[in-house]
Amino acid sequence: MSIIFLPSADGSIGRHILGEPEALPTHADPSTSRLAYAAAHIVADPLRADATGGPDQIDWDATLHLRHRLWDLGLGVAEAMDTAQRGMGLDWPAARELARRTVAEARTRGAKVVVGIATDQLPAEADDLSTVRDAYLEQLSEIEGLGGEVVLMASRNLVRAASGPEDYVSVYDAVLKHATRPVVLHWLGEMFDPALAGYWGHSDPLKAMDVVTDLITAHAGTVRGIKMSLLDADLEGELRRRLPAGVHLFTGDDYHYTDLIAGDGHHHSDALLGAFAVVGRHAAAALARLDAGDEPGFREILAPTEPLSQLVFAAPTRFYKIGVAWLSYLNGAQDHFRMIGGFETGRSLGHLGDLVRAADATGYFTDPDFTARRAAAYFSAHGIG
């Protein structure tokens, strides 16, 4: 019996008994009914990680090992995106090196990977449209030159530079015209990054959706799909209905993914989720059920993980990467709980304790005794035991 004393966000400390792991049959074959990508995090070098960030602070072996674990579950990897602390500790030189290594590793096993591109080689104050466009094009050229496909991420610089929807369209038009491989767009809400408020030139998401759908329709031959990360299932359903035939809606809704992936009988969402980096075993097993036509079985496995995901992505949402790394550490997928830029300090010890409880409720921990020892040692080092 694995007993541990855990802090809680309400300030209390309580005794908890870890349960047995959920038996979840998985395999390395990708889903046949849905496209599914997990946005993976990075593992810091614990001896080098500090507040400055940078490529030399990444433990490359451990980071790539995490990607292979996801591929072993049949999931694709979404690389160098916000789960990997893009713009929050991971700069462009580090992202470029991460992309190079991951694309090369994927090629050795025929695995799926897409790579985020942005404009983060620019200084934060850059606000010239042509400069922003050229920064996107530089990163597009770099990643396509590696043989990778891109996710065209939202740009803080573009928010500064754009005076209206037409400026967003002009920049995206230029980038999409230069793309030689299919592109996934990314609509990231301000709950993930407050600097992206009013993206597409509108604060009203329905007006912004008009801009997005017109853009996608004009480039339907190039746009493979769009990842929507607004945490609003109704808005996602509306955009899904508006998309041209053959263009995928990749859910980025880490709160409501079960219903969205299952679909409404007419349309469904595919998946490109940070949550799947946490609940990858459950996601893989659930998708296998869906592939077999067993939607109730899919829901039975995946729906119970949503409370855990909702806690991982609780406001302020941008700190969700901490939960991803914490649970990875407790489940033995990495050897420490340090993050580049000292990012792990963005959540309280009580929040970390609540994550243990929520994860345990899903049968998450594959070796409860191991997890209990790791968690107890960590909390003890902070005066809790």
C-alpha positions as CSV (number, residue, x, y, z in Angstrom):
1,M,0.0,0.0,0.0
2,S,1.5,3.4,-1.2
3,I,0.7,6.0,1.4
4,I,1.7,9.6,1.1
5,F,0.9,12.9,2.8
6,L,0.0,15.5,0.2
7,P,-0.5,19.3,0.4
8,S,-3.6,20.8,-1.2
9,A,-4.3,24.2,-2.7
10,D,-6.7,24.9,0.2
11,G,-3.7,24.9,2.6
12,S,-4.3,21.5,4.2
13,I,-2.2,18.4,4.2
14,G,-3.8,15.0,4.0
15,R,-3.0,11.3,3.9
16,H,-3.6,9.7,0.5
17,I,-3.3,6.1,-0.6
18,L,-2.3,5.7,-4.2
19,G,-4.4,3.2,-6.2
20,E,-3.4,0.6,-8.8
21,P,-2.6,1.6,-12.4
22,E,-5.3,1.4,-15.0
23,A,-4.7,-1.5,-17.4
24,L,-4.6,0.2,-20.8
25,P,-3.7,-1.8,-23.9
26,T,-1.7,0.3,-26.4
27,H,0.3,-0.1,-29.5
28,A,2.5,2.0,-31.8
29,D,0.2,2.0,-34.8
30,P,-1.4,5.5,-35.3
31,S,-5.1,5.8,-35.0
32,T,-7.1,5.1,-38.2
33,S,-10.1,7.2,-37.3
34,R,-8.5,10.4,-36.0
35,L,-5.3,12.3,-36.5
36,A,-3.8,12.7,-33.0
37,Y,-0.7,14.7,-31.9
38,A,0.6,15.3,-28.4
39,A,2.3,18.6,-27.8
40,A,5.4,17.5,-26.0
41,H,7.4,19.2,-23.2
42,I,11.1,19.5,-22.8
43,V,13.4,18.2,-20.0
44,A,15.9,20.6,-18.6
45,D,19.5,19.7,-17.7
46,P,19.2,20.0,-13.9
47,L,22.8,21.1,-13.5
48,R,22.4,24.0,-16.0
49,A,18.8,25.1,-15.8
50,D,18.4,28.7,-14.5
51,A,16.4,31.8,-15.2
52,T,18.1,32.6,-18.5
53,G,16.9,29.6,-20.6
54,G,18.7,28.6,-23.8
55,P,19.7,25.4,-25.8
56,D,22.5,24.4,-23.4
57,Q,19.9,24.0,-20.6
58,I,18.1,21.1,-22.4
59,D,18.7,17.4,-21.6
60,W,18.6,16.3,-25.2
61,D,18.6,12.5,-24.5
62,A,15.7,12.7,-21.9
63,T,13.8,15.1,-24.1
64,L,14.0,12.9,-27.2
65,H,13.1,9.9,-25.0
66,L,9.8,11.5,-24.2
67,R,9.1,11.8,-28.0
68,H,9.8,8.1,-28.5
69,R,7.4,7.3,-25.6
70,L,4.6,9.2,-27.4
71,W,5.4,7.6,-30.8
72,D,5.4,4.2,-29.0
73,L,1.7,5.0,-28.2
74,G,0.9,5.7,-31.8
75,L,0.6,9.4,-31.2
76,G,2.3,12.1,-33.4
77,V,4.4,14.7,-31.8
78,A,3.7,18.5,-32.0
79,E,7.2,20.0,-31.5
80,A,8.5,23.3,-30.2
81,M,5.1,24.7,-29.3
82,D,3.8,26.3,-26.2
83,T,4.0,23.0,-24.2
84,A,7.7,23.1,-24.9
85,Q,7.8,26.5,-23.2
86,R,8.0,28.3,-26.6
87,G,8.3,31.9,-25.8
88,M,8.5,31.1,-22.1
89,G,12.0,29.8,-21.7
90,L,12.5,28.2,-25.2
91,D,13.9,30.7,-27.7
92,W,14.2,30.3,-31.4
93,P,17.8,28.9,-31.5
94,A,16.7,26.2,-29.0
95,A,13.5,25.5,-30.8
96,R,15.3,25.1,-34.1
97,E,17.7,22.6,-32.6
98,L,14.9,20.8,-31.0
99,A,13.1,20.6,-34.3
100,R,16.2,19.4,-36.1
101,R,16.7,16.5,-33.6
102,T,13.0,15.5,-33.4
103,V,12.5,15.5,-37.2
104,A,15.6,13.4,-37.5
105,E,14.5,10.9,-34.8
106,A,11.0,10.7,-36.4
107,R,12.5,9.8,-39.7
108,T,14.3,6.8,-38.2
109,R,10.9,5.2,-37.4
110,G,8.5,6.8,-39.9
111,A,6.8,8.6,-37.0
112,K,4.6,11.7,-37.3
113,V,5.8,15.2,-36.2
114,V,4.8,18.8,-36.9
115,V,6.9,21.7,-35.8
116,G,5.7,25.1,-34.5
117,I,7.1,28.2,-36.2
118,A,6.7,31.8,-35.0
119,T,8.5,35.1,-35.0
120,D,10.4,34.8,-31.8
121,Q,13.8,35.5,-33.3
122,L,12.7,39.1,-33.3
123,P,12.9,41.5,-30.3
124,A,9.7,41.8,-28.4
125,E,9.2,45.4,-29.5
126,A,9.4,44.6,-33.2
127,D,6.2,45.9,-34.8
128,D,6.8,46.2,-38.5
129,L,4.6,44.0,-40.7
130,S,7.3,43.2,-43.3
131,T,9.7,42.3,-40.5
132,V,7.1,40.0,-39.0
133,R,6.4,38.4,-42.3
134,D,10.1,37.8,-43.0
135,A,10.6,36.3,-39.6
136,Y,7.8,33.8,-40.3
137,L,9.4,33.0,-43.7
138,E,12.8,32.5,-42.2
139,Q,11.4,29.9,-39.8
140,L,9.3,28.3,-42.4
141,S,12.3,27.8,-44.6
142,E,14.4,26.4,-41.8
143,I,11.8,23.7,-40.8
144,E,10.8,22.8,-44.3
145,G,14.5,22.5,-45.1
146,L,14.7,19.9,-42.4
147,G,11.9,18.0,-44.1
148,G,9.4,19.0,-41.5
149,E,5.8,20.2,-41.7
150,V,4.9,23.3,-39.7
151,V,2.2,24.7,-37.4
152,L,2.0,28.4,-38.0
153,M,1.8,29.7,-34.5
154,A,0.4,33.0,-33.4
155,S,2.8,35.9,-33.1
156,R,3.0,38.4,-30.4
157,N,4.9,40.7,-32.8
158,L,2.0,40.5,-35.3
159,V,-0.4,41.6,-32.6
160,R,1.8,44.7,-32.1
161,A,2.2,45.3,-35.8
162,A,-1.3,44.8,-37.0
163,S,-3.8,47.6,-37.1
164,G,-6.7,45.4,-38.3
165,P,-7.7,42.1,-39.8
166,E,-6.3,43.0,-43.2
167,D,-2.8,43.1,-41.7
168,Y,-3.1,39.6,-40.3
169,V,-4.4,38.3,-43.7
170,S,-1.5,40.0,-45.6
171,V,1.1,38.3,-43.5
172,Y,-0.5,34.9,-43.5
173,D,-1.1,35.1,-47.2
174,A,2.5,35.7,-47.8
175,V,3.6,32.8,-45.6
176,L,1.1,30.3,-47.0
177,K,2.1,31.2,-50.6
178,H,5.7,30.2,-49.8
179,A,4.9,27.0,-48.0
180,T,5.8,23.8,-50.0
181,R,4.3,21.4,-47.5
182,P,0.9,21.3,-45.7
183,V,0.5,23.8,-42.9
184,V,-1.6,23.8,-39.7
185,L,-2.7,27.1,-38.4
186,H,-2.9,27.8,-34.7
187,W,-5.5,30.1,-33.0
188,L,-4.2,30.4,-29.5
189,G,-6.4,32.2,-27.0
190,E,-5.3,34.8,-24.5
191,M,-5.8,32.4,-21.6
192,F,-2.7,30.6,-22.8
193,D,-0.8,33.8,-23.7
194,P,-2.3,37.2,-22.6
195,A,-0.2,39.0,-25.3
196,L,-2.3,37.4,-28.0
197,A,-5.6,39.1,-27.0
198,G,-7.5,40.4,-30.1
199,Y,-5.8,38.0,-32.5
200,W,-7.0,38.2,-36.1
201,G,-7.9,41.8,-35.5
202,H,-11.0,41.3,-33.4
203,S,-11.9,40.8,-29.7
204,D,-15.1,39.2,-30.7
205,P,-14.2,35.5,-31.5
206,L,-17.1,35.2,-34.1
207,K,-15.8,38.1,-36.1
208,A,-12.3,36.7,-35.8
209,M,-13.7,33.4,-37.1
210,D,-14.9,35.1,-40.2
211,V,-11.3,36.2,-40.9
212,V,-9.9,32.8,-40.3
213,T,-12.4,30.9,-42.4
214,D,-11.9,33.3,-45.3
215,L,-8.1,32.9,-45.0
216,I,-8.4,29.1,-44.9
217,T,-10.8,29.0,-47.9
218,A,-8.4,31.0,-49.9
219,H,-5.6,28.6,-49.1
220,A,-7.5,25.3,-48.8
221,G,-4.9,23.5,-50.9
222,T,-2.1,24.4,-48.5
223,V,-3.9,24.5,-45.1
224,R,-4.0,21.0,-43.7
225,G,-6.1,22.2,-40.7
226,I,-6.3,24.6,-37.8
227,K,-5.6,24.0,-34.1
228,M,-8.1,25.9,-32.0
229,S,-7.1,26.6,-28.4
230,L,-9.8,28.8,-27.0
231,L,-11.2,26.3,-24.5
232,D,-14.7,26.9,-25.8
233,A,-16.4,23.8,-27.3
234,D,-19.3,25.8,-28.8
235,L,-16.9,28.0,-30.8
236,E,-14.9,25.0,-31.9
237,G,-18.0,23.3,-33.2
238,E,-19.0,26.5,-35.1
239,L,-15.5,26.8,-36.7
240,R,-15.6,23.0,-37.5
241,R,-18.9,23.5,-39.4
242,R,-17.5,26.4,-41.4
243,L,-14.3,24.7,-42.6
244,P,-13.9,23.7,-46.3
245,A,-14.1,20.0,-47.0
246,G,-10.8,18.2,-46.3
247,V,-9.5,20.8,-43.8
248,H,-9.1,19.4,-40.3
249,L,-10.1,21.0,-37.1
250,F,-7.4,20.0,-34.5
251,T,-8.8,20.5,-31.1
252,G,-6.6,22.3,-28.7
253,D,-9.4,22.3,-26.0
254,D,-7.8,20.6,-23.0
255,Y,-11.1,20.9,-21.1
256,H,-13.6,19.2,-23.4
257,Y,-11.6,17.0,-25.8
258,T,-13.7,13.8,-25.4
259,D,-16.9,15.1,-26.9
260,L,-15.0,17.1,-29.5
261,I,-13.0,14.2,-30.8
262,A,-16.0,11.8,-30.7
263,G,-17.9,14.4,-32.8
264,D,-21.6,15.2,-33.2
265,G,-22.5,12.6,-35.9
266,H,-21.7,15.0,-38.7
267,H,-18.3,16.5,-37.8
268,H,-15.5,15.6,-35.4
269,S,-12.3,17.2,-34.2
270,D,-8.9,15.6,-34.6
271,A,-6.4,16.2,-31.8
272,L,-3.3,18.4,-31.2
273,L,-3.2,18.6,-27.5
274,G,-0.9,19.4,-24.6
275,A,-3.2,17.2,-22.6
276,F,-2.2,14.2,-24.6
277,A,1.4,14.6,-23.4
278,V,-0.1,13.9,-19.9
279,V,-2.7,11.3,-20.6
280,G,-1.0,9.6,-23.6
281,R,-1.7,6.1,-22.5
282,H,-5.4,6.8,-21.9
283,A,-5.6,8.7,-25.2
284,A,-4.0,5.8,-27.2
285,A,-6.2,3.2,-25.6
286,A,-9.3,5.3,-26.1
287,L,-8.5,6.0,-29.8
288,A,-8.1,2.2,-30.4
289,R,-11.6,1.8,-29.1
290,L,-12.8,4.5,-31.5
291,D,-11.0,2.9,-34.4
292,A,-13.0,-0.3,-33.7
293,G,-16.3,1.6,-33.8
294,D,-16.7,1.5,-30.0
295,E,-17.5,5.1,-29.1
296,P,-18.9,4.2,-25.6
297,G,-15.6,2.5,-24.9
298,F,-13.7,5.5,-26.2
299,R,-15.6,7.7,-23.8
300,E,-15.3,5.3,-20.9
301,I,-11.5,5.5,-21.1
302,L,-10.9,9.2,-22.0
303,A,-13.7,11.1,-20.3
304,P,-12.4,10.4,-16.8
305,T,-9.1,12.1,-17.7
306,E,-10.7,15.5,-18.3
307,P,-10.9,16.6,-14.6
308,L,-7.1,15.9,-14.4
309,S,-6.5,17.9,-17.6
310,Q,-8.7,20.7,-16.4
311,L,-6.6,21.0,-13.2
312,V,-3.3,20.9,-15.2
313,F,-4.7,23.7,-17.4
314,A,-6.3,25.7,-14.6
315,A,-5.9,29.5,-14.7
316,P,-3.4,31.0,-15.1
317,T,-3.4,28.5,-18.0
318,R,0.0,29.4,-19.3
319,F,1.6,27.5,-16.4
320,Y,0.1,24.2,-17.5
321,K,3.5,23.0,-18.6
322,I,4.5,22.6,-14.9
323,G,1.8,19.9,-14.5
324,V,3.0,18.1,-17.6
325,A,6.6,18.0,-16.3
326,W,5.5,17.2,-12.7
327,L,3.5,14.1,-13.7
328,S,6.1,13.0,-16.1
329,Y,8.6,13.1,-13.2
330,L,6.4,11.2,-10.8
331,N,5.7,8.5,-13.4
332,G,9.4,7.9,-14.1
333,A,9.6,9.4,-17.5
334,Q,12.3,11.9,-16.4
335,D,14.7,12.0,-13.5
336,H,14.0,15.4,-11.9
337,F,11.5,18.2,-11.7
338,R,13.5,21.2,-12.9
339,M,12.4,23.3,-15.8
340,I,14.3,25.8,-18.0
341,G,13.9,29.4,-16.8
342,G,12.9,28.1,-13.3
343,F,9.4,27.7,-14.7
344,E,8.4,25.1,-12.1
345,T,8.0,27.8,-9.5
346,G,4.8,29.0,-11.3
347,R,2.5,26.6,-9.4
348,S,2.1,26.1,-5.7
349,L,3.0,23.0,-3.7
350,G,-0.7,22.6,-3.0
351,H,-1.5,22.6,-6.7
352,L,1.1,19.9,-7.2
353,G,-0.4,17.8,-4.5
354,D,-3.9,18.2,-6.0
355,L,-2.5,17.0,-9.3
356,V,-1.3,13.8,-7.7
357,R,-4.8,13.1,-6.3
358,A,-6.4,13.9,-9.7
359,A,-4.0,11.8,-11.6
360,D,-4.3,8.9,-9.2
361,A,-8.1,8.9,-9.7
362,T,-7.5,7.9,-13.4
363,G,-5.1,5.0,-12.6
364,Y,-2.3,7.2,-13.9
365,F,0.7,6.0,-12.0
366,T,2.2,2.9,-13.4
367,D,4.3,2.1,-10.2
368,P,2.5,3.6,-7.2
369,D,5.3,2.8,-4.8
370,F,7.9,4.6,-7.0
371,T,5.6,7.6,-7.4
372,A,5.0,7.7,-3.6
373,R,8.7,7.8,-2.9
374,R,9.4,10.5,-5.4
375,A,6.5,12.7,-4.3
376,A,7.3,12.2,-0.6
377,A,10.9,13.1,-1.2
378,Y,10.0,16.3,-3.1
379,F,7.5,17.5,-0.6
380,S,9.8,16.6,2.3
381,A,12.5,18.8,0.9
382,H,10.0,21.6,1.1
383,G,9.1,20.9,4.8
384,I,6.0,18.8,4.1
385,G,5.9,15.2,5.4
